[in-house]
Amino acid sequence: MARFSRAGVQDGVQRHAGARSGRACVGRLRMSGSPEDSYSDAAFMLAPVEGDEMVSMITDNGEVSVRAVTATGLVAGAAQMQATSPVASAALGRTMICSLMLAAGKKTGEMYGEVEQESVQIDVRGDGPLKQSFATADGRGEVRGYVAQPFVDLPPNSIGKLDVAAAVGKGIITVVRNNPLWKQPYSGITQIVSGEIAVDMAHYLTESEQTPSALGAGVLVDSKDENVIASGGWLVQMLPGATDETITQIEKNIGSLDGSPTDLIRSGKTANDICNLLSAGLREGEIYPPTIIKPRFTCKCSMEKVYRTIALLPREEMDSVLEQEGKIEVKCEFCKRKYRLAGAELEDAYKSAKSSEDS
């Protein structure tokens, strides 16, 4: 399968000279299954946003896995919540899209009586001003992510696109796959080869996991108001035993795509449509039915986790912070919620967490 070369597609738009700096925002989002007049700027974490969907298919000959996701509402909501700049929104969105596609089809813990899900996390760390782009997703389509420096503001690249490569820089990508039944997670590490994230993930899959792959991921940001107006991606992976004929057909299908992932989404293509384009000529019998899930941004922060974090602090450090600030504040990187503890409440939390840790 050497002829099936890795590929990555990504997109973005040039910043408008008069646009406000350092913030991406989105209008009201309509939720799936909600009344037509029911909108919220934050409810995208409670239910999938209308139009967001992920579809997975296998070709009739069982030689190719095809996945596509439309996630405009999900990425737009995350960008608004984290107040990301346009280039940071693009990096965050691409990382979340890639994690969703890599996690698609993974087993859920309920199959074995477990609460936890099999998950995939992607950690992009470079020497660019963005520093880090992180996302984790599971087989149910629940995803969350963040960037270390959300306010990075860079000029467009040489072709007028958001310069994600310059924001990321050189460094490494770490992918961790975790299953509640495994003794330990599986980790893979590769060098960042482009900084555009989609290309880097295709490189990772081919080099680290030995799975020839082609991948596209894009986030389109409006040039005037910096809204995220389209976001999605696709992933094609050759399975063991793929023939030259199948590879040739897949290469033809990829070459026939009419533009980037966001071009396809903006033209009205659904995730199912994109999968059909990528698998053309290989699914006439539709032997394997497609799998469809509704992805959504899900944060799992809680006061209990805050207590566990506080328990990790040395006693003298906690006392020093209390003396100087009068309280301890913990902020969730994913949803930006702030937890504040002070006085007797903090003391009780510290003792309770330490007791649980020692037992």
C-alpha positions in Angstrom: 0.0 0.0 0.0 3.0 2.3 -0.4 1.3 4.2 -3.2 -1.3 5.5 -0.8 0.5 8.6 0.4 -0.5 10.6 3.4 -2.3 13.8 2.8 -3.8 16.6 4.8 -6.1 19.4 3.9 -6.9 22.5 6.0 -8.3 25.9 5.5 -9.0 29.3 7.0 -9.4 32.9 5.8 -7.5 36.1 6.0 -8.2 38.4 8.9 -10.1 41.5 8.0 -8.2 44.7 8.7 -11.0 46.2 10.7 -11.9 43.1 12.7 -11.7 43.2 16.4 -8.5 41.5 17.8 -8.2 38.3 19.8 -11.7 37.0 20.0 -13.9 34.6 18.0 -17.6 34.7 18.6 -20.7 32.9 17.3 -24.3 33.8 17.1 -27.0 31.9 18.8 -26.9 28.1 18.3 -30.0 26.0 17.7 -29.8 22.6 19.4 -30.9 19.3 17.8 -34.4 18.4 18.8 -35.1 21.7 20.4 -38.0 24.1 19.6 -37.3 26.3 16.7 -37.2 29.4 18.9 -34.9 27.8 21.5 -31.4 29.2 21.3 -28.4 29.5 23.6 -24.8 30.7 23.4 -23.6 28.0 25.8 -26.1 25.2 25.5 -24.0 23.6 22.8 -22.4 21.6 25.7 -25.8 20.2 26.7 -26.8 18.7 23.3 -25.4 18.4 19.8 -25.8 21.5 17.7 -28.1 21.2 14.8 -26.2 20.2 11.7 -23.2 18.6 13.5 -22.8 15.0 12.6 -20.2 12.3 12.2 -20.6 9.3 9.8 -18.4 6.3 9.5 -18.4 3.7 6.6 -16.6 0.6 5.5 -16.4 -0.2 1.8 -18.1 -3.3 0.5 -14.8 -5.2 0.1 -13.8 -4.4 3.7 -10.6 -2.7 2.6 -11.2 1.0 3.4 -12.6 2.9 6.4 -14.1 6.3 5.6 -15.2 8.9 8.1 -16.5 12.4 7.8 -17.6 15.0 10.4 -19.4 18.3 10.2 -18.8 20.3 13.4 -19.5 23.9 12.7 -21.6 24.5 15.8 -19.4 22.5 18.1 -16.2 24.4 17.1 -18.0 27.8 16.9 -19.3 27.3 20.5 -15.9 26.3 21.8 -14.2 29.3 20.1 -16.8 31.6 21.7 -16.5 30.1 25.1 -12.7 30.2 25.1 -12.5 33.6 23.4 -10.0 32.4 20.9 -8.4 34.5 18.2 -9.1 33.4 14.6 -5.8 31.4 14.2 -6.3 29.8 17.6 -9.9 28.9 16.7 -8.6 27.2 13.6 -6.0 25.2 15.5 -8.4 24.2 18.2 -11.1 23.2 15.8 -8.7 21.1 13.7 -7.4 19.3 16.7 -10.9 18.5 18.0 -12.0 17.3 14.6 -9.0 15.0 14.3 -9.6 13.6 17.8 -13.3 12.9 16.9 -12.4 11.0 13.8 -9.7 9.0 15.5 -12.1 8.0 18.3 -15.0 7.1 16.0 -16.0 3.5 16.4 -14.1 2.9 19.6 -15.7 0.6 22.1 -17.7 2.1 25.0 -17.1 1.0 28.5 -20.8 0.0 29.0 -20.2 -3.0 26.8 -18.1 -4.4 29.7 -19.9 -2.9 32.6 -17.5 0.0 32.8 -18.4 3.7 33.2 -15.3 5.1 31.4 -15.1 5.1 27.6 -12.3 4.2 25.2 -10.8 7.6 24.3 -8.3 9.3 22.1 -6.4 12.4 23.0 -4.2 14.5 20.8 -1.6 16.8 22.2 0.1 19.2 19.8 3.1 21.0 21.4 5.2 23.3 19.3 7.6 26.2 19.7 5.2 28.7 18.1 3.3 31.3 20.0 0.3 29.0 20.4 2.4 26.6 22.5 -0.2 23.8 22.7 -3.4 22.6 21.1 -5.1 19.7 23.0 -8.2 17.7 22.4 -9.7 14.4 23.7 -12.7 12.5 22.4 -14.5 9.2 22.8 -16.5 6.8 20.7 -19.8 8.5 21.7 -18.6 11.7 19.9 -18.0 13.6 23.1 -15.0 15.9 22.7 -13.3 18.8 24.5 -10.2 20.8 23.9 -8.2 23.9 24.5 -5.2 25.9 23.3 -2.6 27.2 25.7 -2.5 30.7 24.2 -5.9 31.6 22.9 -5.2 35.2 22.0 -2.4 34.6 19.5 -2.7 37.1 16.7 -0.7 36.5 13.5 -0.8 38.0 10.0 -2.1 35.7 7.2 0.3 33.3 5.4 1.5 33.8 1.9 -1.8 32.6 0.3 -4.0 34.7 2.6 -5.0 32.0 5.0 -4.9 31.8 8.8 -1.3 30.9 9.6 -1.8 27.9 11.8 1.6 26.5 10.9 3.4 29.6 12.2 1.2 29.6 15.4 2.1 25.9 16.1 5.7 25.9 15.0 8.1 22.9 15.3 7.6 20.3 18.0 5.9 17.0 18.6 2.4 15.4 18.5 1.5 12.9 21.1 -1.5 10.6 20.7 -2.8 8.6 23.6 -5.4 5.9 23.2 -6.9 4.6 26.4 -9.4 1.8 27.1 -10.8 1.1 30.7 -9.8 -2.5 30.3 -6.2 -2.0 29.2 -3.5 -2.2 31.8 -2.0 1.0 30.4 -2.7 3.5 27.6 -1.1 3.3 24.2 1.0 6.3 23.4 2.5 7.3 20.0 4.8 10.3 19.3 5.8 11.9 16.0 7.5 15.1 14.9 5.4 18.0 13.7 6.0 18.0 9.9 4.0 21.0 8.8 2.2 22.6 11.8 -1.1 22.6 9.9 -2.3 19.7 12.2 -4.2 17.7 9.5 -1.0 16.9 7.6 0.7 16.1 10.9 -2.0 13.7 12.0 -2.0 11.9 8.6 1.8 11.6 9.1 1.3 10.3 12.6 -1.2 7.6 11.5 1.1 6.4 8.7 4.4 6.5 10.6 3.4 5.6 14.2 0.3 3.4 13.8 1.3 2.0 10.4 -2.0 2.8 8.9 -1.8 4.5 5.5 -4.2 7.4 5.8 -5.4 10.6 4.1 -7.0 13.2 6.3 -8.6 16.6 5.8 -9.6 19.0 8.6 -10.7 22.6 8.3 -12.1 25.6 10.2 -13.3 28.6 8.2 -13.5 31.9 10.0 -15.4 34.9 8.7 -13.1 37.6 7.4 -15.2 40.4 8.9 -16.7 39.4 12.3 -14.3 36.5 13.1 -17.2 34.0 13.5 -16.5 30.3 12.8 -18.8 29.7 9.9 -17.8 26.2 8.8 -15.8 23.3 10.3 -15.4 19.7 9.6 -13.1 17.0 8.2 -12.7 13.6 6.7 -10.5 10.6 7.2 -9.7 7.7 4.9 -7.7 4.7 6.1 -6.6 1.6 4.2 -7.3 -1.6 6.0 -5.1 -4.7 5.9 -5.3 -6.5 2.5 -6.3 -3.5 0.5 -5.7 -4.1 -3.2 -4.0 -1.8 -5.8 -7.4 -1.5 -7.5 -9.0 -0.2 -4.3 -6.1 2.2 -3.6 -6.4 3.6 -7.1 -10.1 4.2 -6.7 -9.7 5.9 -3.4 -6.9 8.1 -4.7 -9.2 9.0 -7.6 -12.1 9.8 -5.2 -9.9 12.1 -3.0 -8.6 13.9 -6.1 -12.1 14.5 -7.3 -13.2 16.3 -4.1 -14.4 19.8 -5.0 -12.3 21.7 -2.5 -11.4 21.6 1.2 -13.6 20.2 4.0 -15.1 23.6 4.6 -15.7 24.2 0.9 -17.7 21.0 0.8 -19.7 22.0 3.9 -20.3 25.5 2.6 -21.7 24.0 -0.6 -24.3 22.1 1.4 -22.6 18.7 1.7 -23.4 16.6 4.8 -21.0 14.2 6.5 -22.9 11.4 4.7 -22.4 13.1 1.4 -18.7 13.5 1.9 -18.4 9.8 2.9 -20.2 8.8 -0.3 -17.9 10.9 -2.4 -14.8 9.3 -0.8 -16.1 5.8 -1.1 -17.6 6.2 -4.7 -17.4 2.9 -6.7 -16.7 0.9 -3.6 -20.1 0.8 -1.8 -22.7 0.0 -4.4 -24.1 -2.9 -2.3 -23.9 -1.0 1.0 -23.1 -4.3 2.7 -21.9 -2.5 5.9 -24.4 0.1 7.1 -23.0 3.5 8.1 -22.6 4.5 11.7 -24.0 8.0 12.6 -23.4 9.9 15.8 -24.0 13.5 16.9 -20.8 15.0 18.3 -20.8 17.5 21.0 -18.5 19.5 23.3 -18.5 17.9 26.7 -16.6 19.2 29.8 -16.2 16.9 32.7 -14.8 19.3 35.3 -16.4 19.1 38.8 -15.8 20.2 42.4 -14.6 16.7 43.2 -11.8 17.0 40.6 -11.0 20.4 42.1 -10.7 18.8 45.5 -8.3 16.2 44.1 -6.2 19.0 42.5 -6.0 20.9 45.8 -4.9 17.7 47.6 -1.8 17.7 45.4 -0.6 21.0 46.8 2.0 20.9 49.6 0.5 22.3 52.8 2.9 25.2 53.0 2.1 26.3 49.4 -1.6 26.3 50.2 -1.1 28.3 53.3 1.1 30.8 51.4 -1.6 31.3 48.7 -4.3 31.8 51.4 -2.1 34.3 53.2 -1.5 36.3 50.1 -4.9 35.9 48.2 -7.3 34.7 50.9 -8.7 32.1 48.5 -7.6 29.5 46.0 -9.0 29.7 42.4 -9.0 26.8 40.0 -10.0 27.4 36.4 -11.0 24.6 34.0 -9.0 24.8 30.7 -11.8 23.4 28.7 -14.9 25.4 29.7 -13.2 28.2 31.6 -15.4 27.7 34.6 -13.8 29.1 37.8 -13.9 27.3 41.1 -13.1 29.4 44.2 -12.5 28.0 47.7 -11.6 29.9 50.8 -11.6 29.7 54.6 -13.3 26.7 56.3 -14.6 25.4 53.0 -11.1 25.1 51.6 -9.8 23.6 54.8 -12.5 20.9 54.8 -11.9 20.2 51.1 -8.2 19.8 51.6 -8.6 17.5 54.6 -11.3 15.5 52.8 -9.2 15.1 49.6 -6.1 14.2 51.6 -8.0 11.6 53.5 -9.4 10.0 50.3 -5.9 10.1 48.8 -4.3 8.3 51.8 -7.0 5.7 52.2 
